[in-house]
């Protein structure tokens, strides 16, 4: 058993399940989004606003926003623990990895809050 | 035939080098890579490599042959050196002891972690622990592993985290005991594999399957472990 405190859900199984569930959410959301744009190529602001003011679209968009944050965190955490290790970059690896992970979390939190503002601001 | 060989002696060399040898192979015979090494060894006794059974059973002579991991004793020169040049390197990702000999301590450490032995808390029966033919069949494709390390040293996840990720060889053995109807430590075994590294570092790229000299499928075994972990937790 390898102990780790910085991954998303403290358990590899949990992260793995979340990664796959969020991937499904994102796939469904983006397929819908692309189809909407394909069927409405000359969409105007009124249509756009009507779409995003519906409760179901806000629920779907917020779900996709949360899903992308969780998905990105698990993915970037994995990348950082693959490449930013002492074997790869030397003795300062832990500090560099921690800073990278902190940067990712802060950025995702900013995107989340900003995304919510945009969703409820349209 | 031109043979390019990885040479490194950490006691005398500052860095590894590739040394070229020109070798006359006996005509009309398709030698195995190990035979070529034996011929080379006659020319240069300082060459170091591991070998034992020379028939693909002991797993000693795992090495990187023209970019692909394999057992030297069962890899024909004709299929390995298609361009007419044989390039031999040690298994990637493990510390080199000398030339083609690698230090496999970290590989065995991961193997040890999965407790590769039967655990049964029931009283020992007078005769052996019986198993139905169907239950025995579940172990096919798992028990045949010879621990040559061709798979684990071909896995990027094992290169990046050899101390944390168990690797395909170890996980194949982990599943061999998870699938065994006579083993009673399934829950304990699964609990030890649930962390983000031991199993879940596998990204399913199947490099292990591509090189296994015994034709085994560690990726499938890892998939079964994931399913068992999921069933246990939901």
Boltz contact constraints between the chains, C-beta under 6 A:
constraints:
  - contact:
      token1: [A, 1]
      token2: [B, 192]
      max_distance: 6.0
  - contact:
      token1: [A, 1]
      token2: [B, 195]
      max_distance: 6.0
  - contact:
      token1: [A, 2]
      token2: [B, 164]
      max_distance: 6.0
  - contact:
      token1: [A, 2]
      token2: [B, 195]
      max_distance: 6.0
  - contact:
      token1: [A, 2]
      token2: [B, 197]
      max_distance: 6.0
  - contact:
      token1: [A, 2]
      token2: [B, 198]
      max_distance: 6.0
  - contact:
      token1: [A, 4]
      token2: [B, 196]
      max_distance: 6.0
  - contact:
      token1: [A, 7]
      token2: [B, 196]
      max_distance: 6.0
  - contact:
      token1: [A, 11]
      token2: [B, 194]
      max_distance: 6.0
  - contact:
      token1: [A, 12]
      token2: [B, 194]
      max_distance: 6.0
  - contact:
      token1: [A, 12]
      token2: [B, 195]
      max_distance: 6.0
  - contact:
      token1: [A, 12]
      token2: [B, 196]
      max_distance: 6.0
  - contact:
      token1: [A, 12]
      token2: [B, 200]
      max_distance: 6.0
  - contact:
      token1: [A, 13]
      token2: [B, 194]
      max_distance: 6.0
  - contact:
      token1: [A, 13]
      token2: [B, 229]
      max_distance: 6.0
  - contact:
      token1: [A, 13]
      token2: [B, 233]
      max_distance: 6.0
  - contact:
      token1: [A, 15]
      token2: [B, 196]
      max_distance: 6.0
  - contact:
      token1: [A, 16]
      token2: [B, 200]
      max_distance: 6.0
  - contact:
      token1: [A, 82]
      token2: [B, 160]
      max_distance: 6.0
